[in-house]
């Protein structure tokens, strides 16, 4: 990610943690001169993707598998 995008994301989440909605965040970013899409939903998308990514990375990593069974089935061919 470029330095400009990192700064943008930091500002977005700083404002998000202050309990601002995505529309108000978008408005403040435009006022401050950030290059962001015309629609406030771009900010909403950034927030949702970041939260989803953080939740995924917080999941525990399983390093071993235990207690599983493998079953084999024999298929009989019919003779013609």
C-alpha positions as CSV (number, residue, x, y, z in Angstrom):
1,X,0.0,0.0,0.0
2,X,1.3,3.5,-0.8
3,X,2.2,6.0,1.9
4,X,-0.8,8.2,0.8
5,X,-3.2,5.3,1.2
6,X,-1.7,4.3,4.6
7,X,-2.3,7.9,5.8
8,X,-5.8,7.9,4.4
9,X,-6.6,4.6,6.2
10,X,-5.1,5.9,9.4
11,X,-7.3,9.0,9.3
12,X,-10.4,7.0,8.4
13,X,-10.0,4.7,11.4
14,X,-9.0,7.5,13.7
15,X,-12.4,9.2,12.9
16,X,-14.2,5.8,12.9
17,X,-13.0,5.2,16.5
18,X,-14.4,8.6,17.4
19,X,-17.8,7.1,16.5
20,X,-18.3,9.0,13.3
21,X,-20.3,7.4,10.5
22,X,-18.9,6.8,7.1
23,X,-20.8,9.7,5.6
24,X,-19.4,12.2,8.1
25,X,-15.9,10.7,7.7
26,X,-16.2,11.1,3.9
27,X,-17.3,14.7,4.3
28,X,-14.3,15.5,6.6
29,X,-11.8,13.8,4.2
30,X,-13.1,15.9,1.3
31,X,-12.8,19.0,3.4
32,X,-9.2,18.1,4.3
33,X,-8.4,17.5,0.6
34,X,-7.9,13.8,0.6
35,X,-8.3,12.0,-2.8
36,X,-11.2,9.8,-2.1
37,X,-14.1,8.6,-4.3
38,X,-17.1,10.9,-4.9
39,X,-19.4,8.5,-3.0
40,X,-19.4,8.1,0.8
41,X,-19.8,4.4,0.3
42,X,-16.1,4.2,-0.7
43,X,-15.3,5.0,3.0
44,X,-17.8,2.4,4.1
45,X,-16.2,-0.2,1.9
46,X,-12.7,0.6,3.3
47,X,-14.0,0.2,6.9
48,X,-15.8,-3.1,6.2
49,X,-12.9,-4.6,4.4
50,X,-10.4,-3.6,7.1
51,X,-12.7,-5.0,9.9
52,X,-13.2,-8.3,7.9
53,X,-9.4,-8.6,7.4
54,X,-8.6,-8.0,11.1
55,X,-11.2,-10.6,12.1
56,X,-9.7,-13.1,9.7
57,X,-6.2,-12.5,11.0
58,X,-7.3,-12.9,14.6
59,X,-8.4,-16.5,14.1
60,X,-6.4,-19.2,15.8
61,X,-4.0,-21.2,13.7
62,X,-4.4,-25.0,14.0
63,X,-1.1,-26.8,13.8
64,X,-2.3,-30.4,14.1
65,X,-5.3,-32.5,13.3
66,X,-6.6,-35.1,15.7
67,X,-9.2,-37.8,15.7
68,X,-10.4,-38.2,12.1
69,X,-11.3,-41.3,10.2
70,X,-10.9,-42.3,6.6
71,X,-13.4,-44.7,5.1
72,X,-12.9,-46.7,2.0
73,X,-15.7,-48.0,-0.1
74,X,-15.5,-50.8,-2.6
75,X,-17.6,-50.3,-5.7
76,X,-18.6,-53.6,-7.5
77,X,-18.7,-53.5,-11.2
78,X,-21.7,-55.2,-12.8
79,X,-20.8,-57.7,-15.6
80,X,-22.7,-57.4,-18.8
